[in-house]
Amino acid sequence: MKNTIVKFFAAVLFTGAIVLSGPARADQNDPRLEQLFEQLQASQSPAAAQALERLIWDIWLDSEKNSINILMRQGVRAMQSGDYPTAYDRFSTIVELEPDFAEGWNKRATILYLIGDLDASIADVKRTLALEPRHFGALAGLGLINDALEDAEAALEAYEAALEVHPFLGNARLRVEQLEKELSGRRI
């Protein structure tokens, strides 16, 4: 069960890692995001939501600086190949150079989770969410971290927040149902 959860949310956290090109330079402040999030919340199907999700990730991943985009690509490749020290180094450089670039913090939070530094990962997730409160990947990641910490209530809260932003977010609804069942069993 835990292994399935980890695989699911690692996929959610990495979703944006694969697509690194977009038509325009952007970040979490891009004006196109407002309409994309409105459309995402109004989505009537998983397929429509997935297409919007890809567009949002494209925007989040793209910095206005080529040097940051190069570091992001290097970090993502390192993360995907399991070279976590190199990925951590690249994402740390991004957050040092561009502390207002939310995706740098989100990617570093992911690496910190993968290496088991959950407290530092939570801190980076919080920084991501301070910059982009609608970051469904960071919210789902926070749920995953809280699952790992065996804090079912905090995990449930994070997954529900992710679903408020992205109603078709992978298996998050299933995890919410599981946690609700688990928590209702404790409260009896």
C-alpha positions as CSV (number, residue, x, y, z in Angstrom):
1,M,0.0,0.0,0.0
2,K,2.7,2.5,1.1
3,N,4.8,1.6,-2.0
4,T,1.8,2.3,-4.3
5,I,1.3,5.7,-2.7
6,V,4.9,6.6,-3.0
7,K,5.0,5.6,-6.7
8,F,1.8,7.6,-7.4
9,F,2.9,10.8,-5.8
10,A,6.5,10.6,-7.1
11,A,4.8,10.5,-10.5
12,V,2.7,13.5,-9.6
13,L,5.8,15.4,-8.3
14,F,7.8,14.5,-11.4
15,T,5.0,15.2,-13.9
16,G,6.3,18.6,-14.7
17,A,9.8,17.4,-14.8
18,I,9.5,15.9,-18.3
19,V,8.1,18.8,-20.3
20,L,10.6,21.7,-20.2
21,S,9.7,23.7,-23.2
22,G,6.9,26.2,-23.7
23,P,6.0,28.9,-26.2
24,A,6.9,31.8,-23.8
25,R,9.1,32.5,-20.8
26,A,7.0,32.2,-17.7
27,D,6.8,31.2,-14.1
28,Q,4.2,31.1,-11.3
29,N,3.4,34.8,-12.0
30,D,2.4,34.3,-15.7
31,P,-1.0,35.9,-16.4
32,R,-2.1,32.9,-18.4
33,L,-2.3,30.8,-15.2
34,E,-5.4,32.5,-13.9
35,Q,-7.5,31.3,-16.8
36,L,-5.8,27.9,-16.9
37,F,-6.7,27.3,-13.2
38,E,-10.3,28.4,-13.8
39,Q,-10.6,26.0,-16.6
40,L,-8.9,23.2,-14.6
41,Q,-11.4,23.6,-11.7
42,A,-14.3,23.6,-14.2
43,S,-12.9,20.5,-16.1
44,Q,-15.5,17.9,-16.8
45,S,-13.2,15.0,-17.5
46,P,-9.8,13.7,-16.5
47,A,-8.5,14.1,-20.1
48,A,-9.4,17.8,-20.2
49,A,-7.8,18.3,-16.8
50,Q,-4.7,16.5,-17.9
51,A,-4.2,18.7,-20.9
52,L,-4.6,21.8,-18.7
53,E,-2.2,20.3,-16.1
54,R,0.4,20.0,-18.8
55,L,0.1,23.6,-19.8
56,I,0.4,24.7,-16.2
57,W,3.5,22.6,-15.7
58,D,5.0,24.1,-18.8
59,I,4.5,27.6,-17.4
60,W,5.7,26.7,-13.9
61,L,8.9,25.0,-15.2
62,D,10.0,27.9,-17.4
63,S,12.1,30.7,-16.0
64,E,12.8,33.9,-17.7
65,K,16.5,33.1,-17.4
66,N,18.2,30.6,-19.7
67,S,20.7,29.7,-17.0
68,I,17.9,28.7,-14.6
69,N,16.3,26.6,-17.3
70,I,19.6,24.8,-18.0
71,L,20.0,24.1,-14.3
72,M,16.4,22.9,-14.2
73,R,16.9,20.5,-17.1
74,Q,20.2,19.2,-15.5
75,G,18.5,18.7,-12.1
76,V,15.5,16.9,-13.6
77,R,17.7,14.6,-15.6
78,A,19.8,13.8,-12.5
79,M,16.6,13.2,-10.5
80,Q,15.2,10.9,-13.1
81,S,18.4,8.9,-13.3
82,G,18.6,8.6,-9.5
83,D,21.6,11.0,-9.1
84,Y,20.1,12.8,-6.2
85,P,23.2,14.6,-5.0
86,T,23.5,16.3,-8.5
87,A,19.8,17.0,-8.6
88,Y,19.9,18.5,-5.1
89,D,22.9,20.7,-6.1
90,R,21.2,22.0,-9.3
91,F,17.9,22.8,-7.5
92,S,19.7,24.4,-4.6
93,T,21.6,26.6,-7.0
94,I,18.3,27.6,-8.6
95,V,16.7,28.6,-5.3
96,E,19.9,30.6,-4.4
97,L,19.9,32.4,-7.7
98,E,16.1,32.8,-8.1
99,P,14.5,32.6,-4.7
100,D,11.2,33.7,-6.1
101,F,11.0,30.9,-8.7
102,A,8.5,28.5,-7.1
103,E,9.4,25.4,-9.2
104,G,13.0,25.5,-8.0
105,W,11.7,25.1,-4.4
106,N,9.2,22.4,-5.5
107,K,11.9,20.4,-7.2
108,R,14.2,20.6,-4.3
109,A,11.4,19.6,-2.0
110,T,11.0,16.5,-4.1
111,I,14.6,15.6,-3.9
112,L,14.6,16.2,-0.1
113,Y,11.7,13.9,0.2
114,L,13.4,11.2,-1.9
115,I,16.5,11.3,0.2
116,G,14.4,11.2,3.4
117,D,14.9,14.7,4.7
118,L,11.2,15.2,5.4
119,D,11.6,18.3,7.6
120,A,13.6,20.2,4.9
121,S,11.2,19.0,2.3
122,I,8.3,20.4,4.2
123,A,10.1,23.7,4.5
124,D,10.6,23.8,0.7
125,V,7.0,22.9,0.1
126,K,5.9,25.8,2.3
127,R,8.2,28.1,0.3
128,T,6.7,26.8,-2.9
129,L,3.2,27.4,-1.7
130,A,4.0,30.9,-0.4
131,L,5.0,31.7,-4.0
132,E,2.3,29.7,-5.7
133,P,-0.6,28.7,-3.4
134,R,-2.3,26.8,-6.3
135,H,0.7,24.4,-6.7
136,F,-1.2,21.1,-6.8
137,G,2.1,19.2,-7.1
138,A,3.5,20.8,-3.9
139,L,0.2,20.2,-2.1
140,A,0.1,16.5,-3.1
141,G,3.8,16.3,-2.1
142,L,2.9,17.6,1.3
143,G,0.3,14.9,1.5
144,L,2.9,12.3,0.7
145,I,5.3,13.7,3.3
146,N,2.6,13.6,5.9
147,D,1.7,10.1,4.9
148,A,5.4,9.1,5.4
149,L,5.2,10.8,8.8
150,E,2.1,8.8,9.5
151,D,0.1,12.0,10.1
152,A,-3.1,10.9,8.5
153,E,-5.0,14.1,9.3
154,A,-2.4,16.4,7.9
155,A,-2.1,14.2,4.8
156,L,-5.8,14.3,4.3
157,E,-5.8,18.1,4.6
158,A,-3.0,18.4,2.0
159,Y,-4.6,16.0,-0.5
160,E,-8.0,17.8,-0.1
161,A,-6.3,21.1,-0.8
162,A,-4.7,19.7,-3.9
163,L,-8.1,18.4,-5.1
164,E,-9.6,21.9,-4.6
165,V,-7.1,23.2,-7.1
166,H,-7.0,20.2,-9.4
167,P,-10.2,18.0,-9.1
168,F,-8.8,15.2,-11.3
169,L,-5.3,14.9,-9.7
170,G,-4.2,11.4,-10.3
171,N,-5.2,9.1,-7.4
172,A,-5.5,11.8,-4.8
173,R,-9.3,11.3,-4.5
174,L,-8.7,7.6,-3.8
175,R,-6.1,8.5,-1.1
176,V,-8.6,11.0,0.4
177,E,-11.2,8.2,0.6
178,Q,-8.7,5.8,2.2
179,L,-7.6,8.4,4.8
180,E,-11.2,9.3,5.6
181,K,-12.0,5.7,6.2
182,E,-8.8,5.2,8.3
183,L,-9.6,8.3,10.4
184,S,-13.2,7.5,10.9
185,G,-12.1,4.1,12.2
186,R,-9.8,5.8,14.7
187,R,-12.5,8.1,15.9
188,I,-15.1,5.4,16.7
